Amino acid sequence: MERTLSIEIRLPTVLRTHAAGATTVAVEGSTLGEALNSLVTQYPGFEGQIVTAEGTLHKFVNVYVNDDDVRYLDKLETKLSDGDVISILPAVAGGA
């Protein structure tokens, strides 16, 4: 029997409306992809906000697992451990 992992997702202000204003939500999953699917199951407003219809991370969203950028890990296949923290941050562009 596979053990259920408790994962925390920290949400940026711009996405909190999809989670009734919550700053963090608890999800389950053994990979980043599973955790994000759990997020969408709990809060359908996240559908398409983080993962594209093609099943990849949106380019304008940065996702970290315990402060490690998942683009340099295994992206949606990044393995999770109980108590891990996922942070979602909108990409910042611009400059002068």
C-alpha positions as CSV (number, residue, x, y, z in Angstrom):
1,M,0.0,0.0,0.0
2,E,1.4,3.4,-1.0
3,R,1.6,5.9,1.8
4,T,-0.2,9.2,1.3
5,L,2.2,12.2,1.3
6,S,1.1,15.5,2.7
7,I,2.4,18.4,0.6
8,E,1.9,22.1,1.1
9,I,1.4,24.5,-1.9
10,R,2.1,28.2,-1.3
11,L,0.1,30.4,-3.5
12,P,0.9,33.9,-4.8
13,T,-1.6,36.6,-4.3
14,V,-2.7,36.6,-8.0
15,L,-3.8,32.9,-7.7
16,R,-5.4,32.9,-4.3
17,T,-8.8,33.8,-5.7
18,H,-8.9,30.3,-7.1
19,A,-8.5,28.9,-3.5
20,A,-11.0,31.1,-1.7
21,G,-8.2,33.4,-0.7
22,A,-6.0,30.8,1.0
23,T,-2.3,31.5,1.1
24,T,-1.5,27.8,1.3
25,V,-3.3,24.6,0.5
26,A,-2.6,21.0,1.5
27,V,-2.5,18.4,-1.3
28,E,-1.4,14.8,-1.9
29,G,0.9,13.3,-4.4
30,S,4.2,11.5,-4.9
31,T,5.3,13.7,-7.8
32,L,4.8,17.4,-8.6
33,G,2.3,16.5,-11.4
34,E,0.2,14.5,-9.0
35,A,0.3,17.3,-6.4
36,L,-0.9,19.8,-9.0
37,N,-3.6,17.4,-10.2
38,S,-4.7,17.2,-6.5
39,L,-4.8,21.0,-6.4
40,V,-7.0,21.2,-9.5
41,T,-9.3,18.5,-8.1
42,Q,-9.8,20.5,-4.9
43,Y,-9.9,23.9,-6.6
44,P,-11.1,23.6,-10.3
45,G,-10.3,27.3,-10.9
46,F,-6.6,26.3,-11.2
47,E,-7.3,24.3,-14.4
48,G,-4.9,25.6,-17.0
49,Q,-3.4,28.2,-14.7
50,I,-0.1,26.3,-13.9
51,V,0.0,23.4,-16.3
52,T,-0.9,23.8,-20.0
53,A,-3.4,21.7,-21.9
54,E,-0.4,19.9,-23.4
55,G,0.7,18.8,-20.0
56,T,3.7,21.1,-19.5
57,L,4.3,23.9,-17.0
58,H,3.3,27.3,-18.2
59,K,6.3,29.4,-19.1
60,F,5.0,32.4,-17.1
61,V,4.9,30.5,-13.8
62,N,7.9,29.5,-11.8
63,V,7.5,26.4,-9.6
64,Y,9.8,25.4,-6.7
65,V,9.9,22.4,-4.5
66,N,11.6,23.3,-1.2
67,D,13.3,26.3,-2.9
68,D,14.6,24.2,-5.9
69,D,13.4,25.3,-9.3
70,V,11.7,22.3,-10.9
71,R,12.9,23.4,-14.4
72,Y,16.3,22.1,-13.2
73,L,14.9,19.0,-11.6
74,D,12.4,16.6,-13.3
75,K,9.7,19.2,-13.9
76,L,6.3,17.6,-13.4
77,E,8.0,14.2,-12.6
78,T,9.9,15.7,-9.7
79,K,9.6,13.3,-6.8
80,L,8.0,14.6,-3.5
81,S,8.5,13.6,0.1
82,D,6.1,14.0,3.0
83,G,6.2,17.6,4.2
84,D,7.6,19.1,1.0
85,V,6.6,22.6,0.2
86,I,5.7,23.7,-3.4
87,S,5.9,27.4,-4.1
88,I,4.2,28.9,-7.2
89,L,5.4,32.3,-8.3
90,P,4.4,34.3,-11.4
91,A,7.3,35.0,-13.6
92,V,8.4,38.6,-13.6
93,A,9.4,40.3,-16.8
94,G,10.4,43.8,-17.7
95,G,13.2,46.1,-16.9
96,A,14.6,49.4,-18.1
